[in-house]
């Protein structure tokens, strides 16, 4: 695939094997196949895992000039699931994520740096817990092609990053509960009608 396809990176490489395009094309996230998984160290004894789902988002991809591409994604904080209801309630309390504005976590891309044939660093503004900070996602294009069942352009990618809870006013109990949180993202997006 063209190196420019990857430059959409967090825009989920949404060109999806089409011919040259004169303007950005719109793609929508497939919430049923998109999620964020996170983990952190608990007191040095274990690694605790959780996930967010329920994504909504819009991608605009310009295959000819990827610098015109953009993405905006949000999800409800209440979609968080760790497998234990009391922990979920504690993580959504004032001790951690109790200040999430409108109950929503959002990411808006601000730039893309192509790093390989199917990889890119995607910079964007993450708004979480009443704080907005720039973060960088290390993204990998998985596929950009026609979906075999939907018969329309589709794209998917994985990405990783590490956040500091303290950067988002959620650093209680650090360093016993690790300040660092490892993030893994996997998403699919479909061309909008």
Legacy VTK file of the C-alpha trace (Angstrom):
# vtk DataFile Version 3.0
C-alpha trace
ASCII
DATASET POLYDATA
POINTS 193 float
0.000 0.000 0.000
1.102 3.526 -0.563
3.013 5.119 2.260
0.429 7.915 2.179
-2.280 5.427 3.163
-0.556 4.882 6.462
-0.246 8.561 7.133
-3.905 8.465 8.070
-2.756 6.237 10.935
-5.204 7.035 13.693
-7.678 7.874 10.967
-7.618 4.097 10.710
-6.052 4.190 7.257
-9.501 4.755 5.922
-8.644 5.055 2.239
-9.695 1.432 1.902
-8.205 0.599 -1.488
-10.059 3.168 -3.551
-8.821 5.293 -6.399
-7.328 8.748 -5.810
-9.635 11.070 -3.938
-9.853 14.836 -4.358
-11.144 15.605 -0.862
-11.261 13.897 2.535
-13.711 11.003 2.746
-15.762 10.349 5.851
-15.533 7.074 7.814
-17.378 6.062 10.971
-16.118 3.854 13.796
-17.555 0.368 14.098
-18.353 0.388 17.817
-19.001 -3.367 17.816
-15.367 -4.047 16.870
-13.513 -1.249 18.665
-12.182 -1.127 22.205
-9.479 0.165 24.501
-7.786 -2.223 26.929
-5.722 -0.816 29.795
-3.595 -2.245 32.576
-1.707 -1.041 35.641
0.363 -2.549 38.424
-1.423 -3.035 41.745
0.892 -2.763 44.758
3.560 -4.817 42.983
1.428 -7.948 43.384
-0.611 -8.089 40.207
-1.528 -6.460 36.921
-5.100 -5.220 36.809
-6.826 -5.117 33.406
-9.854 -3.217 32.166
-11.463 -1.957 29.002
-13.578 0.798 27.520
-16.045 0.361 24.650
-18.998 2.201 23.126
-16.916 4.332 20.756
-18.369 7.036 18.571
-16.229 8.816 16.057
-15.695 10.347 12.676
-12.667 10.079 10.445
-11.940 12.305 7.485
-9.245 10.884 5.228
-7.522 12.587 2.309
-5.568 9.957 0.384
-3.748 12.521 -1.771
-2.697 14.713 1.148
-2.854 12.872 4.492
-2.124 16.122 6.334
-5.765 17.015 5.576
-6.925 13.897 7.441
-8.450 14.063 10.907
-10.197 11.943 13.515
-12.426 12.652 16.477
-13.371 9.832 18.877
-15.302 9.701 22.129
-16.584 7.062 24.525
-18.562 7.025 27.764
-16.405 6.648 30.876
-19.202 4.492 32.288
-18.405 1.839 29.656
-15.303 0.925 31.675
-15.248 -2.701 32.816
-12.604 -4.414 34.969
-14.506 -7.544 35.950
-15.309 -6.406 39.499
-18.205 -3.963 40.103
-16.776 -2.450 43.305
-13.469 -1.660 41.558
-15.327 -0.142 38.594
-17.307 2.081 40.986
-14.089 3.114 42.787
-12.309 3.944 39.515
-15.258 6.149 38.500
-15.309 7.884 41.903
-13.618 11.154 42.900
-10.492 9.137 43.786
-9.821 8.564 40.073
-12.142 9.464 37.176
-14.919 11.269 39.038
-14.280 14.497 37.128
-14.896 13.128 33.611
-16.658 15.992 31.849
-20.123 15.045 30.566
-19.203 11.437 31.349
-17.143 11.306 28.129
-13.513 10.577 27.253
-12.424 12.035 23.894
-9.446 12.112 21.516
-8.929 14.510 18.615
-5.938 14.044 16.321
-3.554 16.938 15.684
-0.834 15.325 13.550
0.560 12.180 11.935
4.178 11.094 11.483
4.685 8.108 9.192
7.328 5.755 10.626
7.158 2.754 8.272
5.170 1.001 5.575
2.291 0.272 7.963
3.148 2.266 11.106
2.774 5.859 12.291
2.949 8.039 15.374
-0.382 9.791 15.828
-0.456 12.884 18.027
-3.718 14.155 19.472
-5.480 15.826 22.375
-6.889 13.436 24.965
-9.591 14.894 27.223
-10.027 12.846 30.374
-11.182 13.731 33.864
-11.473 17.456 33.127
-7.892 17.626 31.734
-6.776 17.849 28.091
-3.227 16.806 27.208
-1.355 15.852 24.067
-0.620 12.128 23.723
1.152 10.077 21.053
-0.190 6.763 19.804
2.144 4.209 18.231
-0.185 2.946 15.503
-0.113 -0.025 13.130
-2.318 -0.434 10.088
-3.886 -3.904 10.104
-5.965 -3.719 6.917
-7.572 -1.226 4.554
-9.765 -2.993 2.013
-13.300 -3.995 1.144
-15.077 -5.687 4.035
-15.921 -9.241 2.889
-19.478 -9.132 4.273
-20.406 -5.436 4.241
-18.959 -5.013 0.702
-17.751 -1.484 1.428
-14.381 0.116 2.241
-13.256 -0.801 5.755
-10.094 -0.263 7.786
-8.627 -1.419 11.070
-5.610 -0.681 13.204
-4.003 -1.308 16.562
-2.210 1.308 18.642
-0.475 1.584 21.993
0.525 4.342 24.371
1.404 4.856 28.032
-0.385 7.463 30.147
0.408 8.840 33.580
-2.688 8.948 35.775
-1.275 11.983 37.545
-1.300 13.935 34.255
-5.089 13.621 34.259
-5.745 14.419 37.928
-6.270 10.721 38.716
-2.993 9.886 40.466
-4.282 8.834 43.878
-2.372 6.038 45.658
0.695 6.341 43.389
3.303 4.941 43.433
1.726 1.941 45.202
-0.856 1.705 42.448
1.275 2.505 39.411
0.997 5.971 37.943
1.723 4.494 34.516
-1.199 2.946 32.662
-0.527 0.885 29.535
-3.110 1.404 26.789
-3.901 -0.916 23.855
-6.377 0.198 21.191
-7.980 -1.847 18.416
-10.552 -0.302 16.096
-12.415 -0.792 12.860
-13.974 1.943 10.725
-16.376 1.846 7.766
-16.877 4.307 4.946
-19.860 6.533 5.663
-22.910 6.415 3.400
LINES 1 194
193 0 1 2 3 4 5 6 7 8 9 10 11 12 13 14 15 16 17 18 19 20 21 22 23 24 25 26 27 28 29 30 31 32 33 34 35 36 37 38 39 40 41 42 43 44 45 46 47 48 49 50 51 52 53 54 55 56 57 58 59 60 61 62 63 64 65 66 67 68 69 70 71 72 73 74 75 76 77 78 79 80 81 82 83 84 85 86 87 88 89 90 91 92 93 94 95 96 97 98 99 100 101 102 103 104 105 106 107 108 109 110 111 112 113 114 115 116 117 118 119 120 121 122 123 124 125 126 127 128 129 130 131 132 133 134 135 136 137 138 139 140 141 142 143 144 145 146 147 148 149 150 151 152 153 154 155 156 157 158 159 160 161 162 163 164 165 166 167 168 169 170 171 172 173 174 175 176 177 178 179 180 181 182 183 184 185 186 187 188 189 190 191 192
